Amino acid sequence: MKSMGSGTESYICSSSGESSIAGTSTLHDWESRIEDFSIRAERMGDLIDADFTVVVNSIKSGRPGMDPNTYKALKQSEHPNIRFKAKPTSC
């Protein structure tokens, strides 16, 4: 955590926790862990602004052959990172 002054606090986390992604395909349910990610959040009074970034080739299923299919489906060569950005939200 880092205080930015004016009542703003920043939080940054890089791959020190656990994260996973799960879903359903036409063949089976699946789950993969995310090995390389970062989370950044800022709190400005009652508002929180956050984003979550995943390095696509760090998504690991533990199943032979599935990871390349995941990277292909996510178009990893064109989009090596996935970013989820939350709009400022009241807390």
SVG drawing of the C-alpha trace seen along z (x, -y; Angstrom):
<svg xmlns="http://www.w3.org/2000/svg" viewBox="-21 -16 25 50">
<polyline fill="none" stroke="black" stroke-width="0.4" points="0.0,0.0 1.2,-3.5 -0.5,-6.7 -0.7,-9.2 -1.8,-12.2 -5.2,-14.0 -6.9,-11.0 -5.8,-8.6 -4.3,-5.2 -2.8,-2.9 -2.6,0.9 -0.5,3.1 -0.2,6.9 1.9,8.9 1.5,12.7 1.9,13.1 -1.5,14.6 -3.5,17.2 -5.8,16.7 -7.6,19.1 -10.0,19.1 -12.8,21.7 -15.3,22.4 -17.3,24.8 -16.7,25.9 -18.7,28.2 -16.4,31.0 -15.9,30.5 -15.7,28.2 -12.2,26.8 -10.1,24.8 -6.6,23.3 -4.4,21.4 -2.9,18.0 0.8,17.8 1.5,14.2 -0.9,11.5 -1.1,8.1 -3.8,6.2 -3.8,2.4 -6.4,0.5 -6.7,-3.1 -9.0,-4.3 -10.1,-7.9 -12.4,-8.6 -15.4,-6.4 -14.4,-5.5 -12.3,-2.5 -10.7,-2.2 -9.1,1.2 -7.7,3.2 -6.5,6.8 -4.0,7.9 -3.2,11.5 -0.3,12.7 -2.0,15.1 0.8,17.6 0.9,17.9 -2.5,19.6 -1.8,23.2 -4.3,26.1 -2.0,29.0 -3.5,31.0 -1.3,31.8 -2.5,30.2 -5.0,27.9 -2.7,24.8 -1.9,24.3 -5.7,24.5 -6.3,21.9 -3.7,19.6 -5.0,20.0 -8.6,19.3 -7.5,16.2 -5.4,15.1 -2.3,14.8 0.0,13.8 -2.1,10.7 -3.2,10.1 -0.5,11.3 -2.2,9.7 -5.8,9.6 -6.9,6.6 -10.0,6.3 -10.7,2.7 -13.4,1.7 -15.0,-1.7 -14.6,-3.7 -17.1,-2.2 -18.5,-3.5 -17.7,-1.4"/>
</svg>
